[in-house]
Amino acid sequence: TVLRGRLRPMLRFNVLDDPWIPALFASGETRHLGVRETLDRAHEIRALASPSPLDRMAILRFLLAVLYWCRGNPQLGNNEDFNAPLPSDCFARLEAERGLGK
């Protein structure tokens, strides 16, 4: 992009992999994670470390939408689906369509 006659480098942010979700782990450690790592390590995360309840709810809703997109709508009474790991190819379609590959 051009700003006042000078070229500015184009900033890029990969919401799937770049760390932006504040996570509080069971050990007490806090770290920012990307969507992919947050969902992969959900069993280790105690809470979202954002001080704002509105932020926490927005992040949870976003993660739930991504989870539904990856796994589909869970069947009632089938708790085995909840413990299964994410399919390895759940983000492949998005990466192919948007060019967000690693």
Phi, psi and omega in degrees: 000156181249131178230111179052046175082357179248145176280133176254137176295142180283122179277140179233144177221123179261105185296336180284322188245330181288138183288126178209347181266117181283117183243138174252118182272164180300332179286350183099349179289141172245141181207152173268135182232157171279173181301312183302312181291325178299314180289324178293327184252020184304326181292344179263347187269127179277319183198167170278136189268021177280136180287343183265124177299328179293320177295316180300316181294319179296318179294316179299318179295320178296314179297322177296319178297318178295318180297316177297322179295321181285318191250345184084180182281121181291145178282138178298137178083355180256083184284347179297326181298329184290332183266351181286143177293161177296142175300139184296337183258014187294334179261356185300318181297316179297316179298320181292319183285327185254353181070035183261016183300161182290000000 
